[in-house]
Amino acid sequence: MADTYTSFVNSPIGGRLAGALGLPQPTELRRYEPDAPLVPGPVLLGGHGSAPLAVKIGAILAIDNIPVLSEAGSHKLGAVVVDLSEVRTPADLETARAILAPGLKALGRHGRVIILGRPPYEGHQDAALGAARRALEGITRSVGKEMRGGGTANLVLVADGADGAIESTIRFLLSGRSAYVSGQVIEVGANGVASAPVPAAWERPLDGKVAVVTGAARGIGAAIAKVMARDGAKVVCVDIPAAGDALAKVANGIGGTALQLDVTAADAGARIVEHCARFGGIDIVVHNAGITRDKLLANTDEDRWASVVDVNLLSILRMNEALLDQAATGGLRDGGHLVLVSSIAGIAGNRGQSNYAASKAGVIGLVRTMSGDAALIERGITVNAVAPGFIETEMTAKIPFATREVGRRLNSMSQGGLPVDVAETIAYFSQDASAAVTGNIVRVCGQSLLGA
Ligand SMILES: NC(=O)c1ccc[n+]([C@@H]2O[C@H](COP(=O)([O-])OP(=O)(O)OC[C@H]3O[C@@H](n4cnc5c(N)ncnc54)[C@H](O)[C@@H]3O)[C@@H](O)[C@H]2O)c1
C-alpha cells in the first residue's frame, strides 16, 4: 500500500519532475524479503579503542558472508557500523566523524548506519564520560535526518556485560525488517542478561512459539499476526465478535486460531489463558487492540474519555494479571515476551487526542515499570513497546487529505510507514534471541519530526 505519490516519484519521469520542482522524493524502502542478503553491500566497520562490539559484529557478518571493510573506498557500502563503546571524553567523538564522513559518502541506497555505545549514566560519576556517551544520541539523530535513499541510522546502547546478546538487534537494524525505524535508541542488557539464545534459523526466529495478538482482524494487528506466522509462530488472533468474519479470515490465512473477545471484558485475560491451555501456554503477547475517540479536551465527555483509557490501557493491566499469574495453565511462560503498542501521540501529544495520548503515554509508563520489575526479570520476561508514527491503514486513510499529507511527509523518509513495518519491530522484540532487549520504546515513524 505504498502511497501514490511515492510510487510516482520512483518512476523515471516522476523522479525528474519532483527533482526539478524541489518536491520531496521519498524512496521506496527496502523491506524484508526471504533469501535477500541481510544488507545490500559491504559493511564499513570501525570503532574507538579496542572496539569490542565491532569484533562481535564482524563475527555476525562473517556468518552471512558479508564483506567487511575497514576503510571506505570505491565500493558502494551497504552499511556503516561504528563501535563507540569505548569513548571516554567528548574529544574521542572525533572517531565518529572520521569514520562516518567518508562512510556516508560511500553509502548506497537503502543503506544502514548503526552506532554502538554504552548507556550514558550507569555505574560512574564521570561527567566527561556521561557527556561523551550521551553525545552519540545527537550524532545518530542528526545522521538519520541527513540520510537519503531510504537509509536509516540508529543507536544501540549495550550495557556492560551484554556484548554477547546483541545479535538479534544488529540483524534487525541491518535488515529490511527495520525499513521505517530511524533515529532510534535501543538498549540491550538493561535486565542483566549477558547472552541470548541463537535460533536454529534466523529466517524463522519464532519457530514453535505461541503468540497472542489482540486487535488482529485488520490493520496493524493483522500484519503482526502474518509476520509472526511467517517467522514460525502459532498465532492466536483476538478481536471483538463484530469483527469475527475478518478475524477468521486472518487466522485461517496463517494457520492460526481465532478468539472472539472484547479485551475490556473482566474475564478477557482468563479466556485467553483458557484458549491457550491447549498449546501448553503462551510465549508472546502483543497488546495491539486500540481505539481513538478524538475531540478537543474541552469537549471530551466522560464516555469518550473512559472508553479510550479502558481499551488502550486498563484492559492491558487487567489481562496481564491473568496472563502473568498462570504460567502453569496456559498463561505467559517464563522467558516470554510482552509487547505493547504505544504511539508518537503518547510522546509528543496531539491536538484533539488527550484521551488517546494519555493511554499511549500510560503504555510507556507501564513498559518502563514492568521491565524493571525484579520478579519478571527473574522469570526472564521482556517488556517493550513500539510507538508507531503515521502508518498507512484504514484509520489514517480517513484523515482529511491536507492533514494526511502533512502527517505522511513530516518525517526523515517523507512517507508513511506500512503496517508490516510495525509488525517487524514487534517480531524482533518477540524473539528469544532478544532476551536482553527490554524496557525499550522504539518509534516506527521514519524519524517523525513530532516528539523527541
Ligand atoms: N495507524 C496508525 O497510524 C497508528 C499510529 C500509532 C499507533 N497506532 C496503534 O496501533 C494499534 C492498531 O491500530 P490500527 O491502525 O491497526 O487500528 P484499526 O482500527 O485498524 O485496528 C484495531 C483493531 O483493534 C480491534 N479492537 C478495538 N477495540 C477492541 C476491543 N475492545 N477488543 C478487541 N479488539 C478490539 C478492532 O476491532 C480492530 O480490528 C492501535 O493500538 C493504535 O492505537 C496506530
The ligand as an SDF file (V2000), in Angstrom:
LIG
                    3D

 44 48  0  0  0  0  0  0  0  0999 V2000
   -2.4750    3.5140   12.2520 N   0  0  0  0  0  0  0  0  0  0  0  0
   -1.5940    4.3220   12.8210 C   0  0  0  0  0  0  0  0  0  0  0  0
   -1.0520    5.2110   12.1650 O   0  0  0  0  0  0  0  0  0  0  0  0
   -1.2340    4.1360   14.2940 C   0  0  0  0  0  0  0  0  0  0  0  0
   -0.3150    5.0240   14.8290 C   0  0  0  0  0  0  0  0  0  0  0  0
    0.0540    4.8870   16.1600 C   0  0  0  0  0  0  0  0  0  0  0  0
   -0.4780    3.8550   16.9240 C   0  0  0  0  0  0  0  0  0  0  0  0
   -1.3760    3.0060   16.3840 N   0  0  0  0  0  0  0  0  0  0  0  0
   -1.8890    1.9420   17.2640 C   0  0  0  0  0  0  0  0  0  0  0  0
   -1.7410    0.6880   16.6190 O   0  0  0  0  0  0  0  0  0  0  0  0
   -2.7620   -0.2120   17.0620 C   0  0  0  0  0  0  0  0  0  0  0  0
   -3.5080   -0.7730   15.8520 C   0  0  0  0  0  0  0  0  0  0  0  0
   -4.0190    0.3280   15.0990 O   0  0  0  0  0  0  0  0  0  0  0  0
   -4.6810    0.1830   13.6510 P   0  0  0  0  0  0  0  0  0  0  0  0
   -4.3380    1.4120   12.9050 O   0  0  0  0  0  0  0  0  0  0  0  0
   -4.3800   -1.1360   13.0720 O   0  0  0  0  0  0  0  0  0  0  0  0
   -6.2340    0.3110   14.0700 O   0  0  0  0  0  0  0  0  0  0  0  0
   -7.5160   -0.4170   13.4760 P   0  0  0  0  0  0  0  0  0  0  0  0
   -8.6780    0.3850   13.9880 O   0  0  0  0  0  0  0  0  0  0  0  0
   -7.3870   -0.6190   12.0000 O   0  0  0  0  0  0  0  0  0  0  0  0
   -7.4910   -1.8610   14.1890 O   0  0  0  0  0  0  0  0  0  0  0  0
   -7.6810   -2.0130   15.5710 C   0  0  0  0  0  0  0  0  0  0  0  0
   -8.2730   -3.3750   15.8330 C   0  0  0  0  0  0  0  0  0  0  0  0
   -8.4860   -3.4810   17.2470 O   0  0  0  0  0  0  0  0  0  0  0  0
   -9.7620   -4.0690   17.4400 C   0  0  0  0  0  0  0  0  0  0  0  0
  -10.3460   -3.6760   18.7190 N   0  0  0  0  0  0  0  0  0  0  0  0
  -10.7780   -2.4440   19.0880 C   0  0  0  0  0  0  0  0  0  0  0  0
  -11.3170   -2.4970   20.3130 N   0  0  0  0  0  0  0  0  0  0  0  0
  -11.2250   -3.7880   20.7230 C   0  0  0  0  0  0  0  0  0  0  0  0
  -11.6440   -4.4550   21.8930 C   0  0  0  0  0  0  0  0  0  0  0  0
  -12.2610   -3.8180   22.8910 N   0  0  0  0  0  0  0  0  0  0  0  0
  -11.3800   -5.7820   21.9940 N   0  0  0  0  0  0  0  0  0  0  0  0
  -10.7540   -6.4450   20.9860 C   0  0  0  0  0  0  0  0  0  0  0  0
  -10.3620   -5.8570   19.8570 N   0  0  0  0  0  0  0  0  0  0  0  0
  -10.5990   -4.5420   19.7210 C   0  0  0  0  0  0  0  0  0  0  0  0
  -10.6070   -3.5380   16.2900 C   0  0  0  0  0  0  0  0  0  0  0  0
  -11.7650   -4.3120   16.0640 O   0  0  0  0  0  0  0  0  0  0  0  0
   -9.6090   -3.5730   15.1350 C   0  0  0  0  0  0  0  0  0  0  0  0
   -9.6450   -4.8120   14.4580 O   0  0  0  0  0  0  0  0  0  0  0  0
   -3.6580    0.5990   17.9930 C   0  0  0  0  0  0  0  0  0  0  0  0
   -3.2650    0.3560   19.3360 O   0  0  0  0  0  0  0  0  0  0  0  0
   -3.3690    2.0250   17.5900 C   0  0  0  0  0  0  0  0  0  0  0  0
   -3.6170    2.9280   18.6370 O   0  0  0  0  0  0  0  0  0  0  0  0
   -1.7830    3.1200   15.0820 C   0  0  0  0  0  0  0  0  0  0  0  0
  1  2  1  0
  2  3  2  0
  2  4  1  0
  4  5  1  0
  4 44  2  0
  5  6  2  0
  6  7  1  0
  7  8  2  0
  8  9  1  0
  8 44  1  0
  9 10  1  0
  9 42  1  0
 10 11  1  0
 11 12  1  0
 11 40  1  0
 12 13  1  0
 13 14  1  0
 14 15  2  0
 14 16  1  0
 14 17  1  0
 17 18  1  0
 18 19  2  0
 18 20  1  0
 18 21  1  0
 21 22  1  0
 22 23  1  0
 23 24  1  0
 23 38  1  0
 24 25  1  0
 25 26  1  0
 25 36  1  0
 26 27  1  0
 26 35  1  0
 27 28  2  0
 28 29  1  0
 29 30  1  0
 29 35  2  0
 30 31  1  0
 30 32  2  0
 32 33  1  0
 33 34  2  0
 34 35  1  0
 36 37  1  0
 36 38  1  0
 38 39  1  0
 40 41  1  0
 40 42  1  0
 42 43  1  0
M  CHG  2   8   1  16  -1
M  END
$$$$
